[in-house]
């Protein structure tokens, strides 16, 4: 299976839809130890994705993702805009110069996204951030065998497990870190939205 523009559009719309659907839940989680606005910002990012997809004309996928990342970075409301702008824009780094996007290319896109994130944050698995979902997702994708859907499914499942596991960790970044052990038992809102990102990609491709 090779991804081209129609499939990428469906996948990104899947992300926008699932983020919009869960924005209130994400804000509720964030309100326990954070600013309570994560879902609001995620909703704004979802709107940017939808707007940019509606306006996608002649740009190739690499240029589109780079521009989308820049537009997301400009979204106000805490760190989610810069973080997701970096993560989504970083996907462009793995796109082949020509032809469709195969399973190996998807792995490269996810690896490039993680590399871009590691340029701006030192957070690792266990720090109770979005990296608790992103790192396992990228690692699982890299090890996955099969076609594009298999790679995305592996990433989606690992991201969901990582987000769930973030409940066990003590927050080490952001406002929540001041609550220390009190944050145990609550998942990280960023890890949850990252898990939803991968589920949205999967939904968009398969539904």
N, C-alpha and C positions, 0 to 999 in steps of 0.2 A: 504494500500500500504506500502510495506517495501522496503527501499533503500538498495542496496548492491553495490558491487564494480562497476558494469557496469553503474548504475545510477549516482553514485558519479563522475565517470570519465566524463560522459556526462555533468554533472552540472558544474564541474570545467573547462571543455573545453569551455563551454558556457561563463564563466567568461573571460577566456583568449581571446576568439574571440571578445567579445563586448568591452573589454578594448583596444585591438589592433585597432579595428575599430574607436574608439573615442579618441585615444591618442592625435591627433593633436588638437581636440576641447578642451580637458582638459588642454593642454599647453597654448592654447590661453586664456582661462579663467584665468589661473594662472599667465599669463604674465601681467595682468592688475594691480595687486598689490603684486605679489609674484616674485619668481625667474624665472617663465616661463618654468620650467622643469618638472612639475608634470606629464604631459602626457608621456614624455620621460621615466620617471621612471616607470610609470604604464605599458608602453610597455615592459620594461625590466622584470617587475614582471610577465607579461603575458607570456613572453618567458620561464621564470623559471617554471611556472605552466605547460606549454606544455611539456617542457623537462622532468620534474619529472613524469608527467602522462605517457609519453612514456616509462619511465624506471620503472614504478610500477610493481613489480614482486610479491613477496610472502608476503610483509608486510601487516598487518591488517590495517584497515582504520585509527585507532587511531594513530598508528606509522607513517603511511604515512603523515597524516595531521601535526603531530608534526615536522617531518623532512621537509615537505614543508614549514612550517612556519619558520624554521631555515634558509632554503635556501633563502627565500624571505627577511628575516632580513639582509642578507649579501649583498643585492642589494644596490649599491651606488646611490647617487643622492638625498640628502635631507632626510626628515623624513618619506617618504612614505614606504620605505623598512621596517624599524623597526615597523611602525604602522600596515601595512598590514600583516607583518609576525606574529605579535602578534595576530591580529584579526583572521587570517585564522588558525594559529596554535592553537589558543584558542578553535576552534570548536571541537578539539579532546577531550576536557574535558567532553563533553556530550554524547559521543558515548557509547552505551551499551557494556558490556563485551562479549556478544555472541548474535547471531541472527541478523536479519535485523534491519534497522533503521526506526522506525515508526514516526508518527506525534509528539508524546510526546517526542521522542528522539531528533527530529529536534529542538523543542522548547528548550530542555536542551542544545543542541549544541550552539544555538544562545545566550542563557543566559550565557554560559561559555565563549563564545567569548567576550561578552560585559564585563564580569567580568575581563577578562584578560586585556582588554583595560583600564578599570577603575583603574587597578594597575599601569599603566604607564602615565595616563593623568588625569588632573582634569577638562578637558573640559566637558561642559554640553550643552544641547540644548540651543541655543541662543548665543553661543560663536563663531559661524561661523567656524566650523570645521567639519570633517567627522562624529563627534558624532551627528550632526544635522540630519543625515540620519540614523545612526546606532541605536541610542537609540529608536526612534519611530518604526523602523523596528522590533527590538527585542520585544518591548512592544506589538506591533500589533500581532506578531506571537504568543506571550504568550496567547493573548485573542482569537485567531482564533479557530473556531470550524471546524471539518471535518478532512480530510486526509492530507497527506504531501503536495499535490499541493495547498490545501487551505491555509495551514500555510505559504508556500513560497509566494503565491500570496499576502496575507495580508502584509507580510514583504516587498515585492517588492513595493507595492502601497504606504505604509507608508514611505519607504525610498525615493521614488520619491517626495512625498509631502514635506518631510523634507528638501530635497535638494533644492526644489523650494523655500521653506520658508526661507532658508538661505540668500536669496537675501535681506531680510528685516533687517538683523542683521548687527551690527558693528563688524569687526574682532577684536578678543581679543588674538589671538595667532599668532606666526610666524611673518614674515616680514610685512604681510598685516596690522598688528595692528597699525603700525605707520601712516597709512593712515586714521585711525579712521572713521569718518562719510562718507568719500569718498567711502568706500567700500559698502555702501548701494546701492542696485540695481544690484549688481553682485553676483551670487551664489558662494559658496565656492567650489573650485575645488575638495577638498577632499570629501565633501558631494556629489558632482556629481559622483565621481568615486565609492563611496560607494553605491549610488543608482544603478549604472551600475552593480556593483557586484551582487546585489540581482536580477536584471533583467537577468543577465547572468545565475545565478543558475536556475531561472524559465525557461528561454529559453532552457537550456540544458536538463532539465527534461521533458518539454512538447513538444519540437519540435523534 
